[in-house]
């Protein structure tokens, strides 16, 4: 009996002891990290050595390498003057407007003087193009004897009179100097230009008989030409400070006036100053539809200076 009571107490005590709590379903079990699978590494490409090409890449508007200046046509303003050693022979002929062409034909109007003056002013006209205003003036004189009765500009001269004649030629042009090839010029040595012009020329003649006192006034007349003219020009750059320039333009209408101009020169560039020299020629024939018309050619060497503002 003594052992039964304590044994019962021991069983009761064991029953009240807390049993091990079951796992809480809401509490996540600790995660055991899975062993990492090694990712295969792709080897980086080896640096490539750039291949050197023999062809040089073209740069837009690249500066020349001391041989071909690309600013030869980039001119804001330029002023040019020249001295022309002229020679040439001019005639005064009877045209279709007179009843007797022989009566208004002077054997010789005279030779041009040994000098003439001219100039040009240049303005920009878009990209590498230029607007040019040019002019020149030349004079000449001569003497002759009237082979028969002559009439000039309404003034009559009897046969055998000693005649003196003087003439003055004035010419002016407005030119759009258009860079045709290449565009842009960059370092090109050769540049082709086309010239679109308006040409004006006027020839005034004065004929007198100084020893015929019956003639109280000389014969004075002026013949003019108003024409569009067209031409081509070229520039060749020999070195950075030296280039060659040439041009020619003309226009003619059948049985009417004819004009043409041509010149070629060499140019040395010294900063804002250009020194040039070459050869120049200019031809004109006024309209033979008038009572009198004039025909002749001026030509000779010339040289001058040009101030360039960029």
Wavefront OBJ file of the C-alpha trace (Angstrom):
o trace
v 0.000 0.000 0.000
v 2.907 2.253 0.813
v 4.380 1.727 -2.664
v 1.136 2.139 -4.497
v 0.492 5.722 -3.364
v 3.934 7.100 -4.349
v 3.791 5.276 -7.675
v 0.452 6.889 -8.409
v 1.804 10.320 -7.562
v 4.768 9.746 -9.881
v 2.448 8.793 -12.767
v 0.312 11.876 -12.167
v 3.387 14.079 -12.183
v 4.610 12.598 -15.446
v 1.246 13.188 -17.083
v 1.371 16.920 -16.227
v 4.851 17.425 -17.703
v 4.572 19.380 -21.057
v 5.088 17.232 -24.037
v 7.349 18.463 -26.900
v 5.346 21.049 -28.856
v 4.602 20.091 -32.452
v 6.056 22.262 -35.213
v 4.061 25.405 -35.896
v 2.694 25.077 -39.397
v 2.796 28.884 -39.814
v 6.479 29.155 -38.950
v 8.581 28.322 -42.009
v 11.306 25.902 -41.551
v 14.763 27.374 -41.899
v 16.011 27.204 -45.460
v 19.150 25.349 -46.018
v 20.993 26.965 -48.952
v 21.403 24.647 -51.832
v 24.887 24.196 -53.088
v 25.647 26.669 -55.886
v 26.042 25.263 -59.372
v 29.018 26.890 -61.035
v 28.015 28.979 -64.105
v 30.357 28.522 -67.018
v 32.171 31.825 -67.735
v 32.403 33.025 -71.343
v 35.922 34.256 -71.971
v 36.087 37.963 -72.940
v 37.156 38.583 -76.542
v 40.740 39.559 -76.949
v 41.293 43.216 -77.927
v 41.649 43.600 -81.639
v 44.444 45.598 -83.104
v 43.052 48.217 -85.552
v 43.943 47.486 -89.111
v 45.868 50.300 -90.718
v 44.437 51.227 -94.105
v 46.425 52.957 -96.774
v 43.429 55.090 -97.809
v 43.164 58.273 -95.776
v 39.676 59.095 -94.575
v 38.290 62.176 -96.301
v 37.434 65.031 -93.981
v 34.730 67.496 -94.906
v 36.054 71.014 -95.468
v 39.521 69.893 -94.480
v 42.257 72.490 -94.571
v 44.882 72.013 -97.260
v 48.345 70.785 -96.466
v 50.209 73.975 -97.403
v 49.724 73.345 -101.106
v 46.105 74.024 -102.112
v 44.296 76.698 -100.077
v 40.578 76.045 -99.830
v 39.921 79.681 -98.845
v 40.865 81.065 -102.246
v 37.169 81.517 -103.053
v 36.035 82.501 -99.548
v 36.327 86.244 -100.061
v 34.176 88.763 -98.229
v 35.342 91.744 -100.291
v 38.151 92.439 -102.725
v 39.310 95.520 -104.615
v 41.511 95.168 -107.682
v 43.243 97.674 -109.928
v 45.495 97.150 -112.945
v 47.560 98.910 -115.578
v 47.145 97.637 -119.147
v 49.776 98.086 -121.870
v 47.315 98.239 -124.743
v 47.758 98.192 -128.470
v 45.166 97.718 -131.187
v 43.734 99.195 -134.354
v 40.166 100.495 -134.758
v 38.153 101.369 -137.858
v 35.045 103.455 -138.383
v 32.945 101.835 -141.109
v 29.729 102.708 -142.893
v 26.781 100.600 -141.851
v 23.510 99.598 -143.432
v 21.784 102.673 -142.087
v 23.567 104.985 -144.511
v 22.719 105.462 -148.185
v 26.382 105.244 -149.192
v 28.556 103.233 -146.793
v 31.725 104.430 -148.549
v 30.890 108.013 -147.578
v 31.026 107.117 -143.877
v 34.100 104.900 -143.920
v 37.273 106.256 -142.340
v 40.420 104.503 -143.564
v 41.694 104.420 -139.991
v 40.132 105.568 -136.775
v 43.476 105.214 -135.070
v 45.526 103.090 -132.734
v 44.959 102.663 -129.047
v 47.216 104.514 -126.673
v 49.943 102.549 -124.951
v 48.131 102.374 -121.648
v 44.706 101.813 -120.123
v 43.348 101.442 -116.619
v 40.836 99.082 -115.106
v 39.602 97.518 -111.915
v 37.200 95.131 -110.224
v 35.244 94.975 -106.978
v 34.164 91.549 -105.695
v 31.383 90.635 -103.265
v 30.282 87.239 -101.893
v 27.349 85.616 -103.703
v 26.669 82.374 -101.842
v 29.094 79.620 -100.845
v 32.178 79.908 -103.011
v 30.558 82.128 -105.658
v 31.344 85.778 -106.299
v 29.608 88.848 -107.691
v 32.099 90.943 -109.653
v 31.780 94.498 -110.959
v 34.585 95.309 -113.398
v 35.445 98.176 -115.732
v 38.190 99.631 -117.907
v 38.768 102.682 -120.063
v 41.042 103.005 -123.094
v 41.744 105.812 -125.527
v 43.273 106.124 -128.962
v 43.885 108.575 -131.764
v 44.906 108.721 -135.403
v 45.258 110.888 -138.476
v 44.289 110.370 -142.108
v 43.316 112.149 -145.320
v 39.787 112.002 -146.671
v 40.007 110.034 -149.947
v 36.593 111.356 -150.989
v 33.725 113.365 -149.581
v 32.903 111.827 -146.188
v 30.061 112.207 -143.737
v 30.288 111.193 -140.062
v 27.473 111.668 -137.563
v 25.854 114.268 -139.798
v 29.051 116.294 -140.381
v 30.498 116.435 -143.930
v 34.205 116.584 -144.811
v 35.371 117.302 -148.400
v 37.871 115.087 -150.160
v 41.507 115.891 -149.423
v 40.918 117.231 -145.895
v 43.450 116.308 -143.261
v 41.495 114.545 -140.521
v 42.261 113.903 -136.873
v 40.331 111.320 -134.924
v 40.119 110.432 -131.264
v 38.181 107.659 -129.606
v 37.439 106.550 -126.067
v 36.260 103.087 -125.060
v 34.510 102.418 -121.771
v 33.460 98.937 -120.743
v 31.734 97.703 -117.584
v 30.523 94.229 -116.607
v 28.574 92.647 -113.806
v 29.566 88.988 -113.439
v 28.208 86.150 -111.334
v 31.302 83.990 -110.947
v 29.841 80.557 -110.159
v 32.009 77.722 -108.845
v 30.854 74.801 -110.987
v 33.352 72.074 -110.034
v 34.274 70.790 -107.501
v 31.768 71.786 -104.844
v 32.988 72.145 -102.143
v 36.497 72.749 -103.464
v 38.299 71.587 -100.317
v 41.893 70.870 -101.346
v 41.245 70.586 -105.086
v 43.935 72.271 -107.128
v 41.759 72.942 -110.180
v 38.447 74.830 -109.974
v 36.099 75.310 -112.934
v 33.966 78.463 -113.033
v 31.044 79.524 -115.212
v 30.519 83.229 -115.847
v 27.078 84.825 -116.191
v 27.451 88.474 -117.169
v 25.850 91.686 -118.278
v 28.169 93.661 -120.573
v 28.101 97.350 -121.475
v 30.492 99.090 -123.871
v 30.429 102.593 -125.283
v 32.764 104.033 -127.943
v 32.837 107.778 -128.417
v 34.567 109.172 -131.498
v 35.562 112.739 -132.364
v 36.596 113.516 -135.956
v 37.842 116.960 -136.960
v 39.524 118.772 -139.864
v 41.786 121.246 -138.031
v 42.952 123.016 -141.211
v 39.535 123.377 -142.837
v 38.145 126.575 -141.367
v 34.827 126.059 -143.127
v 34.084 123.276 -140.651
v 33.054 124.910 -137.418
v 32.496 121.814 -135.261
v 33.872 118.282 -135.229
v 31.809 115.163 -135.801
v 31.016 113.565 -132.467
v 29.163 110.298 -132.001
v 28.792 107.412 -129.574
v 27.954 103.782 -130.268
v 26.981 101.506 -127.394
v 26.545 97.785 -126.790
v 24.248 96.217 -124.175
v 24.613 92.445 -124.085
v 24.411 89.405 -121.866
v 27.671 87.505 -122.110
v 28.565 83.988 -121.016
v 31.906 82.408 -120.331
v 34.094 79.965 -118.468
v 37.042 80.382 -116.175
v 39.557 78.237 -114.396
v 41.855 78.459 -111.389
v 44.822 76.155 -110.816
v 46.524 76.276 -107.443
v 50.234 75.643 -107.867
v 51.160 76.317 -104.220
v 49.573 77.830 -101.156
v 50.642 81.332 -102.146
v 50.614 80.996 -105.921
v 47.872 80.173 -108.429
v 46.957 80.656 -112.097
v 43.722 82.273 -113.230
v 42.137 82.512 -116.700
v 38.737 83.325 -118.159
v 36.926 84.121 -121.395
v 33.398 85.327 -122.184
v 31.565 86.404 -125.334
v 28.266 87.034 -127.077
v 27.254 87.743 -130.669
v 24.059 88.231 -132.612
v 24.006 87.800 -136.401
v 24.293 91.124 -138.244
v 24.503 92.980 -134.949
v 27.114 93.695 -132.292
v 29.870 91.306 -131.198
v 31.896 91.347 -127.961
v 34.413 89.040 -126.327
v 36.975 89.271 -123.530
v 39.780 86.948 -122.480
v 42.588 87.094 -119.941
v 45.127 84.873 -118.214
v 47.386 85.753 -115.314
v 49.564 84.436 -112.510
v 48.804 85.480 -108.928
v 51.072 85.623 -105.880
v 49.244 85.762 -102.537
v 50.815 87.568 -99.572
v 48.294 87.518 -96.708
v 45.592 90.033 -97.696
v 47.459 91.249 -100.797
v 47.636 89.623 -104.227
v 50.070 90.668 -106.943
v 49.137 89.526 -110.458
v 50.267 89.897 -114.042
v 49.371 88.397 -117.390
v 47.822 89.067 -120.790
v 44.409 90.520 -121.623
v 42.404 91.047 -124.826
v 39.037 92.650 -125.555
v 37.193 92.831 -128.883
v 34.108 94.780 -129.873
v 32.064 95.525 -132.949
v 29.099 97.849 -132.644
v 25.972 97.098 -134.627
v 26.399 97.539 -138.415
v 22.719 98.389 -138.637
v 23.617 101.998 -137.751
v 24.978 104.589 -140.161
v 28.470 104.071 -138.753
v 29.899 101.248 -136.689
v 33.246 100.642 -135.004
v 35.306 97.477 -134.892
v 38.628 96.768 -133.235
v 40.559 94.786 -130.618
v 42.558 95.857 -127.575
v 45.280 93.541 -126.287
v 48.477 93.530 -124.316
v 50.163 92.636 -121.049
v 48.815 93.919 -117.771
v 49.506 93.786 -114.053
v 48.169 95.088 -110.777
v 47.262 94.584 -107.138
v 44.257 93.099 -105.377
v 43.286 93.706 -101.741
v 41.409 90.747 -100.232
v 39.254 90.925 -97.097
v 38.150 87.577 -95.705
l 1 2 3 4 5 6 7 8 9 10 11 12 13 14 15 16 17 18 19 20 21 22 23 24 25 26 27 28 29 30 31 32 33 34 35 36 37 38 39 40 41 42 43 44 45 46 47 48 49 50 51 52 53 54 55 56 57 58 59 60 61 62 63 64 65 66 67 68 69 70 71 72 73 74 75 76 77 78 79 80 81 82 83 84 85 86 87 88 89 90 91 92 93 94 95 96 97 98 99 100 101 102 103 104 105 106 107 108 109 110 111 112 113 114 115 116 117 118 119 120 121 122 123 124 125 126 127 128 129 130 131 132 133 134 135 136 137 138 139 140 141 142 143 144 145 146 147 148 149 150 151 152 153 154 155 156 157 158 159 160 161 162 163 164 165 166 167 168 169 170 171 172 173 174 175 176 177 178 179 180 181 182 183 184 185 186 187 188 189 190 191 192 193 194 195 196 197 198 199 200 201 202 203 204 205 206 207 208 209 210 211 212 213 214 215 216 217 218 219 220 221 222 223 224 225 226 227 228 229 230 231 232 233 234 235 236 237 238 239 240 241 242 243 244 245 246 247 248 249 250 251 252 253 254 255 256 257 258 259 260 261 262 263 264 265 266 267 268 269 270 271 272 273 274 275 276 277 278 279 280 281 282 283 284 285 286 287 288 289 290 291 292 293 294 295 296 297 298 299 300 301 302 303 304 305 306 307 308 309 310
